[in-house]
């Protein structure tokens, strides 16, 4: 594992023209923000860089003046915009207006202030839900605007989709280097482990934990057959840092594991069971819907830039996530 970590680090820590850089990371206390802090502390920090992690306690990014005070204090040269109103399927369906309005407001303020303060690069985070509901697979960066997104998260998806469009407007009118990254399903430490309204992996981790505590079967909704590409938050963090330093296109870039690394929900569940030493019955409830069978993303563009980047083996990443959750159960979001 240490050899893999060295390979990852050497690829990403090549010298860059980032001396005297002040990199503001919004959403700094979230899943990805915490992972960026962790990998920088493990050796990716470069001399001359100052990384500042802001959370909602530091500024209300939906309020222009509150956000401006943060920019005035820090004078960032680069911004990694991770802050967002996010949620699972249930809240996306219930609060479509809020998911649209809050994300658009935050993003508009980021654009305004990055232009005002002459920020050299703004990297915003999108989601694979921006892609059309009806599409061919694998999806790639050219397909974002090819049709409406799925109706269940229309507010969030359109708010995020507009980021790509506005990046191009600022580049064409003002020459700004505003760009975006599109991660696939993220998991890791500091996630939201809510069972009802969280994402697949953290939900399964919490469900298995409770089944183990209560001596009950571990029940997974659906057949377990759908395929997904999951990216470990620390791998995504390394790629985000690379994008801030080295990615110089306005066009978005998908940050995903290879197509060959797709796993079934059953494989995920078995991985959680193994990591948690769960010995009770494992049940797949096929009366519950499976959702889309696959949503494969093509990471060919990323591989052109970083052909040698090695992702953390899935079993290891699940193990580290479960270990963190068990150790931090009292305070973990759930």
SEVEX-354260 format. One record per residue (C-alpha): x, y, z. Coordinates in nm, 3 decimals, decimal comma, always signed. Example, Ala and Ser with C-alpha at 12.3 -4.5 7.8 and 13.67 -1.06 7.14 Angstrom:
BEGIN
xx_yy_zz
+1,230_-0,450_+0,780
+1,367_-0,106_+0,714
END
This chain:
BEGIN
xx_yy_zz
+0,000_+0,000_+0,000
+0,288_+0,240_+0,079
+0,435_+0,190_-0,269
+0,100_+0,278_-0,425
+0,078_+0,587_-0,206
+0,426_+0,695_-0,319
+0,333_+0,654_-0,685
+0,017_+0,858_-0,631
+0,204_+1,131_-0,449
+0,492_+1,158_-0,698
+0,251_+1,198_-0,990
+0,069_+1,483_-0,820
+0,349_+1,665_-0,639
+0,554_+1,767_-0,940
+0,664_+2,131_-0,911
+0,404_+2,382_-1,024
+0,394_+2,758_-1,073
+0,196_+2,796_-0,751
+0,438_+2,989_-0,531
+0,263_+3,240_-0,304
-0,071_+3,078_-0,385
-0,363_+3,115_-0,148
-0,613_+2,839_-0,222
-0,957_+2,884_-0,068
-1,152_+2,561_-0,031
-1,523_+2,617_+0,035
-1,716_+2,336_+0,200
-1,393_+2,265_+0,384
-1,555_+2,061_+0,663
-1,744_+1,825_+0,430
-1,661_+1,482_+0,291
-1,425_+1,605_+0,016
-1,291_+1,910_+0,201
-1,179_+1,693_+0,493
-1,014_+1,450_+0,250
-0,823_+1,736_+0,081
-0,693_+1,842_+0,423
-0,590_+1,484_+0,501
-0,393_+1,418_+0,180
-0,218_+1,757_+0,198
-0,107_+1,670_+0,553
+0,019_+1,332_+0,427
+0,268_+1,492_+0,188
+0,093_+1,665_-0,102
+0,137_+2,016_+0,037
+0,389_+2,211_-0,172
+0,612_+2,499_-0,054
+0,462_+2,840_-0,126
+0,102_+2,718_-0,108
-0,140_+2,824_+0,164
-0,458_+2,616_+0,171
-0,749_+2,768_+0,365
-1,057_+2,558_+0,444
-1,377_+2,753_+0,499
-1,704_+2,611_+0,630
-2,047_+2,764_+0,681
-1,920_+2,886_+1,021
-1,674_+3,117_+0,842
-1,911_+3,269_+0,586
-2,259_+3,237_+0,441
-2,166_+3,191_+0,076
-2,527_+3,246_-0,028
-2,493_+3,604_+0,102
-2,271_+3,815_-0,123
-2,145_+4,050_+0,149
-2,065_+3,765_+0,388
-1,876_+3,587_+0,111
-1,701_+3,911_+0,011
-1,568_+3,956_+0,367
-1,406_+3,611_+0,338
-1,244_+3,702_+0,003
-1,130_+4,039_+0,140
-0,966_+3,872_+0,438
-0,794_+3,592_+0,243
-0,732_+3,746_-0,103
-0,735_+3,397_-0,263
-0,543_+3,330_-0,584
-0,728_+3,000_-0,645
-1,068_+2,870_-0,531
-1,184_+2,509_-0,503
-1,561_+2,543_-0,462
-1,699_+2,236_-0,285
-1,976_+2,398_-0,078
-2,324_+2,302_-0,195
-2,672_+2,217_-0,078
-2,671_+1,839_-0,122
-2,894_+1,552_-0,021
-3,023_+1,211_-0,112
-3,314_+1,116_-0,332
-3,589_+1,202_-0,081
-3,483_+1,560_-0,007
-3,395_+1,626_-0,374
-3,751_+1,536_-0,469
-3,910_+1,733_-0,185
-3,705_+2,055_-0,200
-3,636_+2,110_-0,570
-3,671_+2,490_-0,543
-3,426_+2,514_-0,252
-3,172_+2,287_-0,422
-3,190_+2,511_-0,730
-3,192_+2,848_-0,554
-2,930_+2,789_-0,285
-2,679_+2,632_-0,522
-2,731_+2,897_-0,792
-2,695_+3,177_-0,535
-2,372_+3,037_-0,391
-2,227_+2,973_-0,734
-2,322_+3,318_-0,864
-2,146_+3,476_-0,566
-1,837_+3,262_-0,635
-1,829_+3,378_-0,998
-1,878_+3,743_-0,899
-1,606_+3,742_-0,633
-1,352_+3,535_-0,828
-1,380_+3,791_-1,109
-1,370_+4,086_-0,867
-1,061_+3,957_-0,684
-0,880_+3,842_-1,001
-0,868_+3,479_-0,889
-0,639_+3,287_-1,127
-0,850_+2,971_-1,126
-1,189_+2,864_-0,994
-1,256_+2,489_-0,987
-1,620_+2,405_-0,911
-1,755_+2,060_-0,830
-2,040_+1,913_-1,037
-2,202_+1,570_-1,012
-2,283_+1,291_-1,256
-2,652_+1,371_-1,200
-2,601_+1,666_-1,440
-2,597_+1,420_-1,729
-2,913_+1,353_-1,933
-3,152_+1,092_-1,798
-3,178_+0,933_-2,144
-2,831_+0,882_-2,281
-2,589_+0,625_-2,413
-2,316_+0,479_-2,194
-2,043_+0,535_-2,109
-2,111_+0,905_-2,053
-1,836_+1,159_-2,121
-1,779_+1,531_-2,077
-1,931_+1,625_-2,416
-2,276_+1,490_-2,324
-2,373_+1,714_-2,029
-2,624_+1,929_-2,219
-2,769_+1,660_-2,449
-3,111_+1,636_-2,282
-3,290_+1,692_-1,950
-3,153_+1,532_-1,631
-3,358_+1,285_-1,429
-3,677_+1,442_-1,292
-3,602_+1,337_-0,931
-3,323_+1,593_-0,883
-3,407_+1,852_-1,147
-3,337_+2,152_-0,920
-2,989_+2,040_-0,812
-2,892_+1,899_-1,153
-2,982_+2,213_-1,347
-2,810_+2,437_-1,091
-2,492_+2,234_-1,131
-2,529_+2,207_-1,508
-2,542_+2,588_-1,534
-2,196_+2,608_-1,376
-2,043_+2,466_-1,693
-2,234_+2,711_-1,911
-2,137_+3,014_-1,698
-1,771_+2,901_-1,685
-1,771_+2,938_-2,064
-1,941_+3,280_-2,049
-1,678_+3,420_-1,812
-1,397_+3,270_-2,019
-1,531_+3,410_-2,346
-1,610_+3,757_-2,208
-1,337_+3,808_-1,947
-1,073_+3,540_-2,016
-1,130_+3,383_-1,671
-1,000_+3,032_-1,601
-1,317_+2,901_-1,442
-1,362_+2,524_-1,481
-1,536_+2,225_-1,325
-1,479_+1,864_-1,224
-1,740_+1,587_-1,231
-1,682_+1,311_-0,973
-1,874_+0,983_-0,975
-2,021_+0,841_-0,649
-1,797_+0,963_-0,364
-1,754_+0,781_-0,031
-1,519_+0,795_+0,263
-1,464_+0,932_+0,614
-1,674_+1,232_+0,725
-1,960_+1,131_+0,494
-2,329_+1,163_+0,582
-2,422_+0,813_+0,698
-2,799_+0,876_+0,710
-2,985_+0,559_+0,611
-3,305_+0,724_+0,487
-3,155_+1,007_+0,286
-2,785_+0,935_+0,244
-2,595_+0,779_-0,043
-2,544_+0,408_-0,106
-2,218_+0,325_+0,071
-2,257_+0,535_+0,389
-2,618_+0,413_+0,418
-2,507_+0,049_+0,396
-2,225_+0,107_+0,647
-2,466_+0,251_+0,905
-2,729_-0,018_+0,834
-2,475_-0,299_+0,881
-2,344_-0,136_+1,201
-2,697_-0,123_+1,348
-2,772_-0,482_+1,238
-2,455_-0,595_+1,414
-2,543_-0,403_+1,733
-2,898_-0,540_+1,743
-2,814_-0,894_+1,629
-3,049_-0,860_+1,332
-3,011_-0,953_+0,962
-2,836_-0,698_+0,737
-3,103_-0,615_+0,479
-3,006_-0,447_+0,151
-3,280_-0,290_-0,058
-3,298_-0,427_-0,413
-3,136_-0,724_-0,584
-2,777_-0,602_-0,542
-2,714_-0,624_-0,917
-2,685_-0,253_-1,022
-2,333_-0,141_-1,115
-2,170_+0,181_-0,994
-1,831_+0,353_-1,008
-1,735_+0,466_-0,661
-1,445_+0,701_-0,593
-1,278_+0,713_-0,250
-1,277_+1,065_-0,109
-0,897_+1,066_-0,062
-0,839_+0,967_-0,427
-1,080_+1,239_-0,535
-0,899_+1,486_-0,309
-0,567_+1,408_-0,480
-0,728_+1,464_-0,820
-0,895_+1,789_-0,704
-0,554_+1,920_-0,591
-0,410_+1,824_-0,932
-0,696_+2,012_-1,104
-0,633_+2,327_-0,899
-0,261_+2,317_-0,983
-0,250_+2,181_-1,336
-0,583_+2,148_-1,521
-0,606_+2,436_-1,769
-0,924_+2,371_-1,968
-1,259_+2,542_-1,923
-1,428_+2,221_-2,037
-1,526_+1,994_-1,745
-1,336_+1,677_-1,661
-1,483_+1,356_-1,517
-1,296_+1,233_-1,209
-1,373_+0,863_-1,191
-1,221_+0,522_-1,148
-1,179_+0,319_-1,468
-1,479_+0,144_-1,623
-1,325_-0,191_-1,524
-1,350_-0,083_-1,156
-1,730_-0,074_-1,161
-1,876_-0,280_-0,874
-2,221_-0,419_-0,800
-2,420_-0,308_-0,496
-2,385_-0,669_-0,375
-2,004_-0,639_-0,391
-2,028_-0,318_-0,189
-2,249_-0,484_+0,072
-2,015_-0,786_+0,098
-1,720_-0,546_+0,137
-1,897_-0,367_+0,423
-1,983_-0,702_+0,586
-1,617_-0,812_+0,570
-1,479_-0,480_+0,698
-1,723_-0,479_+0,990
-1,679_-0,850_+1,074
-2,055_-0,892_+1,048
-2,145_-1,260_+1,089
-2,528_-1,245_+1,077
-2,757_-1,316_+0,780
-2,730_-1,090_+0,472
-3,064_-1,042_+0,290
-3,134_-0,874_-0,045
-3,493_-0,744_-0,050
-3,587_-0,776_-0,418
-3,931_-0,623_-0,355
-3,752_-0,286_-0,338
-3,662_-0,107_-0,662
-3,307_-0,127_-0,798
-3,294_+0,209_-0,975
-3,082_+0,248_-1,288
-2,881_-0,066_-1,366
-2,565_+0,126_-1,459
-2,445_+0,485_-1,506
-2,097_+0,417_-1,642
-1,871_+0,721_-1,688
-1,571_+0,734_-1,921
-1,252_+0,865_-1,752
-1,052_+0,868_-2,077
-0,984_+1,241_-2,053
-0,845_+1,204_-1,700
-0,630_+0,911_-1,813
-0,477_+1,123_-2,093
-0,353_+1,362_-1,825
-0,272_+1,106_-1,553
-0,221_+0,764_-1,715
-0,034_+0,630_-1,410
-0,264_+0,749_-1,132
-0,345_+0,456_-0,904
-0,676_+0,451_-0,720
-0,699_+0,301_-0,371
-0,818_-0,063_-0,397
-1,192_-0,068_-0,326
-1,169_-0,317_-0,038
-0,902_-0,106_+0,134
-1,107_+0,213_+0,090
-1,420_+0,046_+0,233
-1,212_-0,084_+0,524
-1,078_+0,263_+0,608
-1,429_+0,412_+0,583
-1,584_+0,149_+0,812
-1,298_+0,183_+1,062
-1,349_+0,561_+1,076
-1,727_+0,524_+1,117
-1,694_+0,276_+1,402
-1,437_+0,495_+1,579
-1,644_+0,812_+1,532
-1,996_+0,672_+1,558
-2,108_+0,916_+1,829
-2,022_+1,226_+1,625
-2,057_+1,105_+1,262
-2,336_+1,263_+1,056
-2,620_+1,012_+1,037
END
